[in-house]
Amino acid sequence: MKKLTLVCFMVLSMALANAQVFNTGQTLKPGKISLGIEPAFVVNGGSDFMLFLHGGYGLKSGIDFGLSVGFLKGDTYIGGDVEFAVSKYMSFSVGAHHWGNFGLDATLLGTYPLRKDVHLFGGLDSDINFLRYDKDNDGDKDTDTQFLLWLPIGVEIGVRSNLSFIFEASVGLTDPAYHLIGGGVSIYF
C-alpha cells in the first residue's frame, strides 16, 4: 500500500519536474524507491543556497519516475520526470517543472563505472520555460519562451548497497542558464 501511495503521488506530481539532475544514467529497478537530500549552490552572478529533496520509484524494468522539490529564498521548485533506459549505462528523461514559471524538461545521461561502487556521469539537460509576466506594464500577462541548456557532470559513490553520495555540477551553456553545484546523499529501499 505504501508503494502504491508513493507511485500515485509521483504520477500526480509529474505535471510539475527536473531542472536539477541528481541522477546517473541508470534507472531504478522495478519496485525500488530512492530518497535523497541535496544542498546546492545556484551561481548566477552571485551564489544562492538551495536545498533539494529527491524521490524516485522504479516502475518497471528500464523505466522510473522521479520527483524533486527545492527551496530557495521563499521560492519553491517542484518537478517530476519519467526516465527511460537507452542502454545499461544511458538514459533519457522527460518531465516538467514549476519554479515561478512552468517549464518542460529533457535530459540525456550516460554513466561510466570506474569501480563497482563509483560511477562518473554526464550528458545534456535542457529546459523550455514558458514565462508569464507584464513586460510592458499594461496589466496584461505577456508570454516569452526560454531555451536553457546545461552540461551536468558528476560522480556517484556507493557507500553501501542502499546508500550513495552524489556530487554534481551543472554548467549553464545558454543564456540565462545558471550554474549549479551540489552534493548529497541518496538512500535506496
C-alpha positions in Angstrom: 0.0 0.0 0.0 2.9 2.4 0.8 4.4 1.8 -2.6 1.1 2.3 -4.4 0.5 5.6 -2.5 4.0 6.8 -3.4 3.5 5.9 -7.1 0.1 7.8 -7.1 1.8 10.8 -5.5 4.6 10.8 -8.1 2.2 10.4 -11.0 0.1 13.3 -9.8 3.2 15.4 -9.3 4.6 14.7 -12.7 2.7 17.6 -14.1 5.1 19.7 -12.1 9.6 18.3 -12.7 13.5 18.4 -13.3 16.0 21.3 -13.6 18.3 19.6 -11.3 19.7 16.2 -12.3 20.9 14.4 -9.1 20.8 11.1 -11.0 23.0 8.8 -13.1 22.3 7.3 -16.5 20.8 4.2 -14.9 17.2 3.7 -13.9 15.8 2.2 -10.7 14.9 -1.5 -10.7 11.2 -2.3 -10.5 9.7 -1.6 -7.1 12.9 0.2 -5.9 12.5 3.6 -4.1 15.2 6.2 -3.8 15.1 9.2 -1.4 17.7 11.9 -1.4 18.7 15.3 0.0 21.0 17.7 -1.7 22.2 21.1 -0.6 23.3 23.1 -3.7 24.5 26.5 -4.8 22.9 28.3 -7.7 25.6 30.5 -9.3 24.1 33.3 -11.4 26.3 36.3 -10.9 26.2 35.6 -7.2 25.6 32.5 -5.1 22.3 31.4 -3.6 21.9 28.3 -1.3 19.1 25.9 -2.3 18.0 22.6 -0.7 16.6 19.8 -2.8 14.6 16.8 -1.8 14.6 14.0 -4.4 12.5 10.8 -4.7 12.3 8.1 -7.3 10.4 4.9 -8.0 11.3 2.0 -10.4 8.0 1.4 -12.3 9.2 -1.5 -14.4 12.4 -2.6 -16.0 14.1 0.4 -17.7 11.5 3.0 -16.5 11.4 5.1 -13.4 9.6 8.2 -12.0 11.4 11.0 -10.3 10.2 13.9 -8.2 12.2 16.9 -6.9 11.3 19.7 -4.5 13.7 22.6 -4.0 13.7 25.6 -1.6 15.4 28.9 -2.4 14.7 32.2 -0.6 11.0 31.5 -0.1 10.6 30.3 -3.7 9.8 26.6 -4.3 10.9 24.4 -7.2 8.7 21.4 -7.9 9.5 19.0 -10.7 9.0 15.4 -11.9 10.2 13.2 -14.7 9.9 9.8 -16.4 13.3 8.2 -17.1 13.8 5.6 -19.8 16.9 3.3 -20.1 18.5 3.6 -23.5 21.1 1.0 -22.6 22.6 -0.3 -19.3 24.6 2.9 -18.8 22.5 5.5 -20.6 19.1 7.0 -20.0 16.7 9.7 -21.4 14.2 11.5 -19.2 11.3 13.9 -19.9 9.3 15.9 -17.4 8.0 19.3 -16.3 8.6 21.7 -13.5 7.3 24.8 -11.9 9.7 27.4 -10.4 8.0 30.7 -10.7 7.0 29.7 -14.3 6.1 26.4 -15.9 8.7 24.5 -17.9 9.3 21.3 -19.8 12.5 19.2 -19.3 14.6 16.7 -21.2 17.8 15.0 -20.1 20.2 12.6 -21.7 22.7 11.0 -19.3 25.5 8.5 -19.6 27.3 6.7 -16.8 30.8 5.3 -16.8 31.6 2.8 -14.0 35.1 3.4 -12.6 34.6 0.6 -10.0 31.6 -1.4 -8.8 30.8 1.4 -6.3 32.0 4.5 -8.2 30.3 5.9 -11.3 31.0 9.1 -13.3 28.0 10.6 -15.2 27.4 13.4 -17.6 25.2 14.4 -20.5 22.9 17.2 -21.5 20.0 18.7 -19.6 17.5 21.1 -21.2 14.5 23.2 -20.2 11.9 25.1 -22.2 10.5 27.7 -19.8 7.2 29.5 -20.5 7.5 32.9 -18.9 4.3 34.9 -18.0 4.8 38.4 -16.8 3.6 42.0 -17.6 6.7 43.2 -19.6 5.0 46.4 -20.9 3.2 47.3 -17.7 -0.2 47.3 -19.4 -1.9 44.9 -16.9 -1.9 42.0 -19.4 0.2 39.0 -19.0 2.7 38.5 -21.8 4.4 35.2 -22.6 8.0 34.5 -23.6 9.8 31.3 -24.1 13.3 30.5 -22.8 15.5 27.6 -24.0 18.1 26.6 -21.5 20.9 24.0 -21.8 23.2 22.6 -19.1 26.2 20.2 -19.1 25.7 18.1 -15.9 28.8 16.2 -14.7 29.1 14.3 -11.5 30.1 11.2 -9.6 28.1 8.7 -7.5 30.0 6.9 -4.8 28.3 3.9 -3.3 28.9 3.6 0.5 26.6 0.5 0.9 24.2 -1.3 -1.4 21.4 1.1 -0.2 23.4 4.3 0.3 25.2 6.6 -2.2 26.8 10.1 -2.2 26.1 12.0 -5.4 28.2 15.1 -6.3 27.4 17.1 -9.4 27.9 20.4 -11.2 25.6 21.6 -13.9 27.3 24.1 -16.2 24.9 26.5 -17.9 25.6 26.6 -21.6 23.0 29.1 -22.8 21.9 32.4 -21.5 20.2 32.7 -18.9 21.1 29.2 -17.7 22.6 29.4 -14.2 25.4 27.1 -12.9 24.6 24.7 -10.1 27.0 22.9 -7.7 25.6 20.4 -5.3 26.0 17.1 -3.5 24.1 15.0 -1.2 23.0 11.5 -0.1 20.6 9.1 -1.7 19.1 6.1 0.1 17.6 3.1 -1.7 14.8 0.8 -0.4 
